């Protein structure tokens, strides 16, 4: 993870948490405690950025192939399975969209979807608010929902792959 990406992850994760903690502690114990809450949020953000870096190094597919197929696109993702948002890694090949759980979830089974079964893919807002969702509609079954970085890139990559899928 590049230093700018690490800093962006730390700030986008830690600042909201720190602001909430700062407000909470400030209202309870005064403004010096609010500063401690803000600082703890930023430290939390740095810890999360380091966690993301470790997970990326562990999960990222190295090379140009995955399970004998060319690797088209990959990245960190959460897969919504019921009420659980499972953390892991999303992989796109010419024939499949695959999700591998990082193993720290309640439901750790992998997810695989044939691109021949994909009917549409669209960018959505997670929880109706956050612009980081990806919805993959399929011929049979519930749509697959993911939280990804660069959702418009994912939409384009999946659309290109499905247009070429056998």
C-alpha positions as a Markdown table, in Angstrom:
| # | Residue | x | y | z |
|---|---|---|---|---|
| 1 | Unk | 0.0 | 0.0 | 0.0 |
| 2 | Unk | 1.4 | 3.3 | -1.0 |
| 3 | Unk | 1.9 | 6.0 | 1.7 |
| 4 | Unk | -0.8 | 8.3 | 0.3 |
| 5 | Unk | -3.3 | 5.3 | 0.2 |
| 6 | Unk | -2.3 | 4.4 | 3.8 |
| 7 | Unk | -2.8 | 8.0 | 4.9 |
| 8 | Unk | -6.2 | 8.2 | 3.1 |
| 9 | Unk | -7.3 | 4.9 | 4.8 |
| 10 | Unk | -6.2 | 6.2 | 8.2 |
| 11 | Unk | -8.0 | 9.5 | 7.8 |
| 12 | Unk | -11.2 | 8.1 | 6.3 |
| 13 | Unk | -11.4 | 5.4 | 9.0 |
| 14 | Unk | -10.1 | 7.3 | 12.0 |
| 15 | Unk | -11.5 | 10.8 | 11.5 |
| 16 | Unk | -15.2 | 9.8 | 11.7 |
| 17 | Unk | -14.5 | 7.5 | 14.6 |
| 18 | Unk | -12.4 | 10.2 | 16.3 |
| 19 | Unk | -15.0 | 12.9 | 15.8 |
| 20 | Unk | -17.8 | 10.7 | 17.4 |
| 21 | Unk | -15.5 | 9.7 | 20.3 |
| 22 | Unk | -14.4 | 13.4 | 20.7 |
| 23 | Unk | -18.0 | 14.6 | 20.8 |
| 24 | Unk | -19.0 | 11.9 | 23.2 |
| 25 | Unk | -16.1 | 12.4 | 25.6 |
| 26 | Unk | -16.3 | 16.2 | 25.2 |
| 27 | Unk | -19.9 | 16.2 | 26.3 |
| 28 | Unk | -19.2 | 13.9 | 29.2 |
| 29 | Unk | -15.9 | 15.2 | 30.4 |
| 30 | Unk | -15.0 | 18.5 | 28.7 |
| 31 | Unk | -12.9 | 19.6 | 25.8 |
| 32 | Unk | -9.5 | 18.1 | 26.9 |
| 33 | Unk | -11.2 | 14.7 | 26.8 |
| 34 | Unk | -12.6 | 15.6 | 23.4 |
| 35 | Unk | -9.1 | 16.0 | 22.1 |
| 36 | Unk | -8.1 | 12.6 | 23.5 |
| 37 | Unk | -11.1 | 11.1 | 21.7 |
| 38 | Unk | -10.1 | 12.7 | 18.4 |
| 39 | Unk | -6.5 | 11.5 | 18.8 |
| 40 | Unk | -7.6 | 8.0 | 19.7 |
| 41 | Unk | -9.7 | 7.9 | 16.5 |
| 42 | Unk | -6.7 | 8.9 | 14.4 |
| 43 | Unk | -4.7 | 6.1 | 16.1 |
| 44 | Unk | -7.5 | 3.7 | 15.3 |
| 45 | Unk | -7.4 | 4.8 | 11.7 |
| 46 | Unk | -3.6 | 4.1 | 11.5 |
| 47 | Unk | -4.2 | 0.7 | 13.0 |
| 48 | Unk | -6.9 | -0.1 | 10.5 |
| 49 | Unk | -4.7 | 1.1 | 7.6 |
| 50 | Unk | -1.9 | -1.3 | 8.8 |
| 51 | Unk | -4.5 | -4.1 | 9.1 |
| 52 | Unk | -5.6 | -3.4 | 5.5 |
| 53 | Unk | -2.0 | -3.5 | 4.3 |
| 54 | Unk | -1.4 | -6.8 | 6.0 |
| 55 | Unk | -4.6 | -8.3 | 4.5 |
| 56 | Unk | -3.7 | -7.0 | 1.1 |
| 57 | Unk | -0.3 | -8.6 | 1.2 |
| 58 | Unk | -1.8 | -11.9 | 2.4 |
| 59 | Unk | -4.8 | -12.1 | 0.0 |
| 60 | Unk | -3.5 | -10.5 | -3.2 |
| 61 | Unk | -3.1 | -12.9 | -6.1 |
| 62 | Unk | 0.5 | -12.6 | -7.4 |
| 63 | Unk | 1.0 | -13.3 | -11.1 |
| 64 | Unk | -1.3 | -13.1 | -14.0 |
| 65 | Unk | -3.3 | -16.2 | -13.4 |
| 66 | Unk | -5.8 | -17.5 | -10.8 |
| 67 | Unk | -6.7 | -21.2 | -10.8 |
| 68 | Unk | -5.5 | -21.5 | -14.4 |
| 69 | Unk | -7.4 | -18.5 | -15.7 |
| 70 | Unk | -6.1 | -15.1 | -16.6 |
| 71 | Unk | -6.6 | -12.6 | -13.8 |
| 72 | Unk | -8.6 | -9.6 | -15.1 |
| 73 | Unk | -9.1 | -7.6 | -11.9 |
| 74 | Unk | -8.8 | -8.0 | -8.1 |
| 75 | Unk | -9.0 | -6.1 | -4.9 |
| 76 | Unk | -10.2 | -6.0 | -1.3 |
| 77 | Unk | -13.9 | -6.4 | -0.8 |
| 78 | Unk | -16.7 | -7.2 | 1.6 |
| 79 | Unk | -19.3 | -9.7 | 0.5 |
| 80 | Unk | -22.8 | -9.3 | 2.0 |
| 81 | Unk | -24.0 | -12.8 | 3.0 |
| 82 | Unk | -27.3 | -12.4 | 4.9 |
| 83 | Unk | -26.6 | -9.8 | 7.6 |
| 84 | Unk | -22.8 | -10.4 | 7.7 |
| 85 | Unk | -20.5 | -8.3 | 5.6 |
| 86 | Unk | -17.6 | -10.8 | 5.1 |
| 87 | Unk | -14.2 | -9.3 | 4.6 |
| 88 | Unk | -11.9 | -10.7 | 2.0 |
| 89 | Unk | -10.7 | -10.5 | -1.6 |
| 90 | Unk | -12.7 | -10.2 | -4.9 |
| 91 | Unk | -11.3 | -11.7 | -8.1 |
| 92 | Unk | -12.5 | -11.4 | -11.7 |
| 93 | Unk | -11.4 | -13.9 | -14.4 |
| 94 | Unk | -12.8 | -14.2 | -17.9 |
| 95 | Unk | -15.4 | -16.7 | -16.7 |
| 96 | Unk | -16.0 | -16.1 | -13.0 |
| 97 | Unk | -16.3 | -13.6 | -10.2 |
| 98 | Unk | -14.9 | -15.1 | -7.0 |
| 99 | Unk | -14.8 | -14.0 | -3.4 |
| 100 | Unk | -12.3 | -15.4 | -0.9 |
| 101 | Unk | -13.0 | -14.7 | 2.8 |
| 102 | Unk | -10.0 | -13.7 | 4.9 |
| 103 | Unk | -11.0 | -16.2 | 7.5 |
| 104 | Unk | -12.0 | -13.8 | 10.3 |
| 105 | Unk | -15.7 | -14.0 | 9.5 |
| 106 | Unk | -18.5 | -16.1 | 10.9 |
| 107 | Unk | -19.3 | -17.5 | 7.4 |
| 108 | Unk | -16.0 | -18.3 | 5.6 |
| 109 | Unk | -17.2 | -20.2 | 2.6 |
| 110 | Unk | -15.9 | -18.9 | -0.8 |
| 111 | Unk | -18.3 | -17.5 | -3.3 |
| 112 | Unk | -18.1 | -18.1 | -7.0 |
| 113 | Unk | -20.4 | -16.8 | -9.7 |
| 114 | Unk | -20.2 | -17.7 | -13.4 |
| 115 | Unk | -20.2 | -14.6 | -15.6 |
| 116 | Unk | -22.6 | -16.4 | -17.9 |
| 117 | Unk | -25.2 | -16.1 | -15.0 |
| 118 | Unk | -24.6 | -12.3 | -14.6 |
| 119 | Unk | -27.5 | -10.2 | -16.0 |
| 120 | Unk | -26.4 | -6.8 | -14.8 |
| 121 | Unk | -23.9 | -5.0 | -12.6 |
| 122 | Unk | -24.3 | -1.6 | -11.0 |
| 123 | Unk | -22.8 | 0.8 | -8.5 |
| 124 | Unk | -24.9 | 1.2 | -5.4 |
| 125 | Unk | -24.7 | 3.0 | -2.0 |
| 126 | Unk | -23.9 | 0.7 | 1.0 |
| 127 | Unk | -26.7 | 1.1 | 3.6 |
| 128 | Unk | -28.2 | 3.7 | 1.2 |
| 129 | Unk | -25.5 | 6.2 | 2.1 |
| 130 | Unk | -21.9 | 5.3 | 1.3 |
| 131 | Unk | -20.9 | 5.3 | -2.4 |
| 132 | Unk | -18.9 | 2.0 | -2.3 |
| 133 | Unk | -21.3 | -0.7 | -3.1 |
| 134 | Unk | -21.4 | -3.1 | -6.0 |
| 135 | Unk | -24.6 | -5.1 | -7.0 |
| 136 | Unk | -24.3 | -8.1 | -9.3 |
| 137 | Unk | -27.6 | -9.3 | -10.6 |
| 138 | Unk | -27.8 | -12.9 | -11.7 |
| 139 | Unk | -30.3 | -15.1 | -13.6 |
| 140 | Unk | -31.1 | -17.3 | -10.6 |
| 141 | Unk | -30.9 | -16.4 | -6.9 |
| 142 | Unk | -30.4 | -13.3 | -4.9 |
| 143 | Unk | -28.1 | -10.6 | -6.3 |
| 144 | Unk | -24.6 | -10.6 | -4.9 |
| 145 | Unk | -23.7 | -7.4 | -3.0 |
| 146 | Unk | -20.1 | -6.2 | -2.3 |
| 147 | Unk | -18.4 | -3.3 | -0.7 |
| 148 | Unk | -15.4 | -2.4 | -2.9 |
| 149 | Unk | -12.8 | 0.4 | -3.5 |
| 150 | Unk | -13.2 | 1.9 | -7.0 |
| 151 | Unk | -16.7 | 0.6 | -7.6 |
| 152 | Unk | -16.9 | 2.2 | -11.1 |
| 153 | Unk | -13.7 | 0.4 | -12.1 |
| 154 | Unk | -15.3 | -2.9 | -10.9 |
| 155 | Unk | -18.5 | -2.2 | -12.8 |
| 156 | Unk | -16.5 | -1.5 | -16.0 |
| 157 | Unk | -14.3 | -4.6 | -15.6 |
| 158 | Unk | -17.3 | -6.9 | -14.9 |
| 159 | Unk | -19.3 | -5.5 | -17.8 |
| 160 | Unk | -16.3 | -6.0 | -20.2 |
| 161 | Unk | -15.8 | -9.5 | -19.0 |
| 162 | Unk | -19.5 | -10.5 | -19.2 |
| 163 | Unk | -19.6 | -9.1 | -22.8 |
| 164 | Unk | -16.8 | -11.5 | -23.7 |
| 165 | Unk | -17.8 | -14.4 | -21.5 |
| 166 | Unk | -18.6 | -17.7 | -23.4 |
